[in-house]
Amino acid sequence: MESWMWCFLLCSHLLILYFSPSHSLCHPHDTSVLLHFKNSFTIYPYNYYDCHHGYSKMATWENGTDCCSWTGVTCHPISGHVTELDLSCSRLYGKIHPNSTLFHLSHLHSLNLAFNYFTESQLSSLFGGFVSLTHLNLSHSEFEGDISSQISHLSKLVSLDLSGNDLLEWKEDTWKRLLQNATVLRVLVLDGTDMSSISIRTLNMSSSLVTLSLGQTWLGGNLTDDILCLPNLQHLSLSDNRDLGGQKLPEVSCRTTSLDFLDLSHCGFQGSIPPSFFNLIHLTFLDLSVNNLNGSIPSSLLTLPRLSFMNLEANHLSGQIPNVFPQSNNFHELDLRHNKIEGELPSTLSNLQHLIHLDLSHNKLEGPLPNNITGFSNLTSLSLYGNLLNGTIPSWCLSLSSLVDLDLSGNQLSGHISAISSYSMERLSLSHNKLQGNIPESIFSLLNLTYLDLSSNNLSGSVKFHRFSKLKNLGRLHLSQNDQLSLNFKSNVNYSFSHLFSLDLSSTGLTEFPKLLGKVPSLESLFLSNNKLKGRVPNWLHEISLSELDLSHNRLNQSLDQFSWNKQLGYLDLSFNSITDGFSSSICNASAIQILNLSHNKLTGTIPQCLANSSSLQVLDLQLNKLHGTLPNTFAQDCGLRILDLNGNQLLEGFLPESLSNCFDLEVLDLGNNQIKDVFPHWLQTLADLKVLVLRANKLYGPIAGSKTKHGTKHGFPSLVIFDVSSNNFSGPIPKAYIETFEAMNNVALHAWQYMEVILNSSDYADSVTLTTKAITMTMDRIRNDFVSIDLSQNRFEGEIPSVIGELHSLRGLNLSHNRLIGPIPQSVGNLRNLESLDLSSNMLTGGIPTELINLNFLEVLNLSNNNLVGEIPQGKQFSTFSNDSYEGNSGLCGLPLTIKCSKDPEQHSPPSTTFRREGGFGEQHSPPSTTLRREGGFGFGWKPVAIGYGCGMVFGVGMGCCVLLMGKPQWLVRMVGGQLNKKVIRKTRMTSNENGSIMN
């Protein structure tokens, strides 16, 4: 009995010790190990990662205290050895060396070192010594290098997280061993590690896996259908793996799965969404966004019983939204933006009673918004911008009690804006519609509004501006482009906008500057363009520390040196005014300037060197002024220019500064219509992002040949889409070596809504360019990315047109006119299926017009005039639309639309001899077939030299005649005039004499 009593007391004592929170059992060895580990690091002063606390867990680690009571440390209740160590988000900074005392904690079951700064630390093989580990988390801790194969020794792992270590690289052998040994692994999170050497076919996933997250790991290979059917898998993410692109989504090969979370976004999957996705009956989260999926949205997908989040954004889905939403749905978020979905909104949309976020923007939805929506009581965000919706705005849109964000901009909505009772509204955008009438009174009661955009409508009436100050939280107010709206700034009321930082009153008919001094203390962006403002900029405007100011398209006529430049200014647009005089040194004070547009003014003088020295400047647009001198000598080593436009000035003869190649981000370079005299700047080929190069109408000369850079390598122009060097004095062959590098002209995506622009805060700058296309000179206010053009006209290029030009499949305009080109038109030109304008006029091209050109279905303008072309003009398709002007000056051509009928005798259409002529002052040009001598462009023979030549010829001819009469035929004269012909005559005479038996003397 006593032995049983002692046993009972001992067990009771052990249980008390086990469950006692204050027991002190820390093993002395582990205490020493932990203190040494702590001392090997420094504590970073702040949390770089977004951790839930701001302190370091090691702050409680003090010598002489029980380590089991330290934050992040858990001990075994009997042995006192450390079994769990959680130092996540502890701001540790330093390197984990192989001799670190960390590896002496041999009893660890769980180790979490996530969100620290172990820079340049290798994932040591000693981590494989923690054979008892069940949980290992080293995520977001700056580990790098190859993952040691010893990690496969951790056969008891239940959870492994190595995510967020971008420089950590898997080897296939290590990966296979881990999967073979870790048979109880349930959670595997490796997002952001490098698995590029592993094919997804070798995954061979364990059936025990519950969570598998491999986002942004550079995985390649083809997905197998069984990956969605692992028996216990609930969470699967393969997002941001572009190397999976080009294949279809995997089928769900099993009848049912346990899958709850599926993220296959940003992978480039193609094809349609498989109907077998209907088998994912447990799915609550589905993200297939940013792929290349097409076809319609399967109705079965919208009826999955547990689905609450679905994102199909940025695909190519089309057709209508199925009208199948059941009343029992669980949708909380539905995102279908940036697709090609059309038709009207389905009536069952009102069944989405639990919906919080609905985004159908940037599609082709049409018709009126439904009037019978009765639900949406939980909706906080509704976005339908960029569609074709019409009719009036229904009242339910403006009365949802939980609505925070409403965006109906970019549609065709009309009528009056009805009363708004969604008092929780913070963002309201109704811009770019056809709305009419007054601004409703109820808007001034939306006290939570931070963003209000009513711009680009037909709003009218008079509004006292100070009333908007009732909206105390208003940060952005955009009322631009409402021509009939009258803003009254005169008020006896003392008001201010304490939070307003962006104000857009462009195109509102302002005739004088509003007096806002002291009323907008937080204002950063002010847009007053396209008004009738005149005179000088008021002084109060200089006292506001603006970062963005747009006064373009007004009637300002002050001197530029009267403008005050502050150090905060990042965007300034004074274009299309009458700003005079030159730059003053004060412009160098604008050290933060990123976008500077002073185009279309009356500026004189030279461009200051400080603008070229700026590292912040991204856009410099000075086109169409009266600037002279040369370009700045030196561009900064850290030059950040993306757009440089100096077109239409009076920049004098001078070399282009090679330091311009320091501007590695340069996308647009327009130096056209100046007086620059230099050879072709081949060093520009180091600018890999250069998209637009315009050097037209200068004094540039010499050949354009592919040339090596100063580093001895060839680059070419892979991003170029506009190449205009017309109206110069370039010579030599067409630059085939460069054309072969025009990769973007072959691969550019033809999206008409994409423009070359620079975006800064709430502003965007889109450069304009003047080009000659379709036989007219036009200025594009914004450069479309799909406008692909080459213009080499009005130069002295010679030789044949290289056939490689036919590989530039995205070309829309090609102009090689007024040069010295010879040979045939390459048949490969027929491959330019997007070509809209082709001008090969005023050259010396020969041969026939290739029948392949009939395939150019978009060709609107064709000019082959003034060449030596022969044969029948191709008939059919676009060629039936071209008039005689397209072919005049080719006397060897026949067939419609010409009146010359084609003969069966090929000699009738042989090319006649050619003569030279000069046109337009751009060098000698070859004329079309002609029998008369023509004088054009101020070049030719006048009557005086003709008369002198004629007289000399008469004297010489009479003299030679007398010699022949008196002396017979002198041999020297015979040889000079017709020696070769006479030899043939003599040879033929000898043969005839021999046949007759006579002997020649």
Beta strands, then each sheet from edge to edge (+ up, - down):
strand 1: 42-43
strand 2: 73-75
strand 3: 82-86
strand 4: 92-93
strand 5: 110-112
strand 6: 121-122
strand 7: 135-137
strand 8: 143-146
strand 9: 159-161
strand 10: 167-169
strand 11: 187-189
strand 12: 211-213
strand 13: 235-237
strand 14: 261-263
strand 15: 270-271
strand 16: 285-287
strand 17: 292-293
strand 18: 309-311
strand 19: 318-319
strand 20: 333-335
strand 21: 340-343
strand 22: 357-359
strand 23: 364-368
strand 24: 381-383
strand 25: 388-391
strand 26: 405-407
strand 27: 412-416
strand 28: 427-429
strand 29: 434-437
strand 30: 451-453
strand 31: 458-459
strand 32: 461-464
strand 33: 476-478
strand 34: 485-488
strand 35: 502-504
strand 36: 525-527
strand 37: 534-535
strand 38: 548-550
strand 39: 555-556
strand 40: 571-573
strand 41: 580-581
strand 42: 595-597
strand 43: 602-603
strand 44: 619-621
strand 45: 628-629
strand 46: 643-645
strand 47: 650-651
strand 48: 668-670
strand 49: 692-694
strand 50: 701-703
strand 51: 722-724
strand 52: 729-733
strand 53: 757-760
strand 54: 763-766
strand 55: 769-773
strand 56: 776-780
strand 57: 789-791
strand 58: 796-800
strand 59: 813-815
strand 60: 820-823
strand 61: 837-839
strand 62: 844-847
strand 63: 861-863
strand 64: 868-872
strand 65: 892-894
strand 66: 916-918
strand 67: 924-926
sheet 1: 1+ 4-
sheet 2: 2+ 3- 5- 7- 9- 11- 12- 13- 14- 16- 18- 20- 22- 24- 26- 28- 30- 33- 35- 36- 38- 40- 42- 44- 46- 48- 49- 51- 57- 59- 61- 63-
sheet 3: 6+ 8+ 10+
sheet 4: 15+ 17+
sheet 5: 19+ 21+ 23+ 25+ 27+ 29+ 31+
sheet 6: 32+ 34+
sheet 7: 37+ 39+
sheet 8: 41+ 43+
sheet 9: 45+ 47+
sheet 10: 50+ 52+ 58+ 60+ 62+ 64+ 65+
sheet 11: 53+ 54-
sheet 12: 55+ 56-
sheet 13: 66+ 67-
end
